[in-house]
Amino acid sequence: LLREALINNPNTDRVTRIRLGWSPPPDEEATEQPSRQASSTAAGAGTGQKKSPAAALDELADADEVFSKYQQMQEMTVNEKIKMALTGDKEWRTLLVREANKQISSAVLRNPRITEAEALAVAQNRSSSEELIRIILLNRDWVKIYDMKKALVFHPRTPLQQAMRLMNFLSERDLKEISTSRNVTQPIINNARRMLMTKKP
């Protein structure tokens, strides 16, 4: 569930976790008051405070909004999810691109407001479906991005022929990484090693 994912995410601050239903361990709760006082002192000295109160409230509001949309999503039909995937904002796209239904998840990549960073995140997610990878490969603007080329080479659902073609654009450093990686198939590893051999003087 999204609630559990947010609670377990190390980047989620303590206030947001508690708001989502998390309870601190007894030993941690016992030291909470001294820690809070120390943080207050540090804030007065101008150090030790990573986020302003306004920023913390903004993050809390964002977390509440995402969770609210997650709850709404549970009541939506497939057609409603597809429509929202095509028109929704970033929070909706983040939620709906993870849907198992390919019609819904692929609609997210056709949303005119989707950013290159979001498309790259999909390519870097090894669990992304073959359909999502196919749509990314068809978008020339996305494939022009260097990090996208690298992500597609590493992705297990990128067709072998296209992955090898993209390898021609990778740096020697990345080819070396691929040549020893356990996250790519043997043909990709062999091709990386062959390309490195041809680069030697």
N, C-alpha and C positions, 0 to 999 in steps of 0.2 A: 504494500500500500504506500501511497505517497506520503501519508503522515509518518509512517515508520522510516521511510527513506530520509525525510527531512530531519527527524529526530536523530538518526544514526549518522547523518552527514557531519563530519568534523568541522565544516565551515559554518554550520548553523549555530548561532550564538545561544547562550544559556536561556535568555529570556524567551526566545522563540520556541526552544524545546519545551520549556515549562508550559507555555501557552498552548502547545500542541498535545499536552498531556503527559510529558516526561516527568518522572520523579527522581530527584538526585539520590544517590546512595546515602545511607545514614552517616558514614564517616565523612563524606563530602559535605553533607548538610551541616555537620558540626563545625566545619572550618569555613563555612560560607560567610559568617559574620565578620571574622578577622580579614578574610580575603576582600570582602566588600569595602571595609574600612581602608585597607591598603590601597585598593584601586582608587578610592576617593582621594586619599592623600596624594597619590601619584598624579591624579588628574589636576589637583590644585597646583602641583609643581610643574605642570605642563608636559609631563612624560608619563608613559605607561598606559595611556588611553588610546586604543586603536581606532575607536569610532566615537563620533559625537553623539549626543542623545538624539538629535534629529535623524542622523544616519541609522541609528538603531531602530527608531520608530518606523522609518521608511522600510527597513528590511522586514520588520514584523508585519507591516501592512502588506508587503509583497508576498510573504509566506501565507498570510491569511487569504489573500486573493487567489493564490494558486490552489490552496486547499479547498476554497469555496468553489472554484471552477472544477476541481476534481470531483466534488460532490455532485455538481450539476451534470457532469459528464456521465455519471452512473445512471441518470434518468433519461438520457438522450437516445433516440433511435439511431440506426446506422446512417440513414439519410441526413439526419440533423448533424451528426458528427462529421460527415463528409462536407456539408455546407460550411460548418464552423472551421474545418481544416482548410478550406479554400479561402476563407475570409477573416479568420480570427487573428488575434494579436499574438505576440511572442509566447505568452503563457499558454494559450490554447494550442499553439503549434508544438510546443515542447511536450505537452501532454498527449496530443493526438498522434504524433509521429511514432509513438511507442505502441500504438494499437496493433493487435495481431491481424486485424482485417486489412488486407492490402489496399483496398479501395480507400480506406480512411487515411492510412499512413502515407500513401503515395500522393493523396490530394494535398497534404501539407507541403510537399516539394513543388506543387503547382500554385501555391499561394503567391500572388504577386508581391507580397510584402516580405517574403522570406529573405534572409540575408545570407551572404557568402559564408559567414561564420557559422550559421546554423547548418548550412549544407555540409560544411567541413566536419562539424560535430557528428553528423549522420555517417559520413564516410569513415570517420575514425572509430565509430562504434562497431565492433566486430559482430555484434548481433543484428545489425541492420540487414534487412531482407535483400534478396537478389533483385527484387523490383525497385527498391530504393536506389540501389547501386546503378541499375540500368538507367534510371531517370537522370542521375547525376552525370553519368557518362555521356548522355545525350545533350547536356548543357555545355556548350563550348566555353562560355564565360567562366563557369566553375572549374572546368578541367584545365584552364590556362593557369590557375593558381598552383604554385609549386607544391605547397603543403597538401593540396588536394591530390596531385599526381602521386605523391609519396603515400598518402593514406589509401589510395585506390590500389596501389601495388601491394600493400600489406593486407588489404581486405580479402578474406577468404572467398567472397562471392563475386569478385571481379573476374570476368572471363580471362583465362590464361593468356590468350593472344593479345588482348588489350592491355593487360598488366605488363607484359613484356615490351610492348610498344612504348608505354609510359616510362619504362625504366631507362630509355634512351635519353630522357631529360633530367635524370637524377645525378646528383653530384657524386664524386668518387667516395666521399665520406659516407653517404647514404648507401651506396652500393656495397661498401665494406660491411655496414650494419646488416644489410639484407643477406650477405653471403654467410653470416654466422647466426642468423636469426632462427628461432624455433617456431616463429609465428607465420611462416610462409611455407609454401609447398617446395618440394625438392626441385622441380623444374625452374622455379623462380631463383632458388639458391644457385643452381648450376649456371643459370644465365648471368647472374650477378658476378660469379667467379670468372666466367668467360669474358665478360666485359672488362673486368679489372685486369685480366691478363693482356688484353689488347691495348690497354692504356699504359702498360709498362714500356719503358724505352728499350 
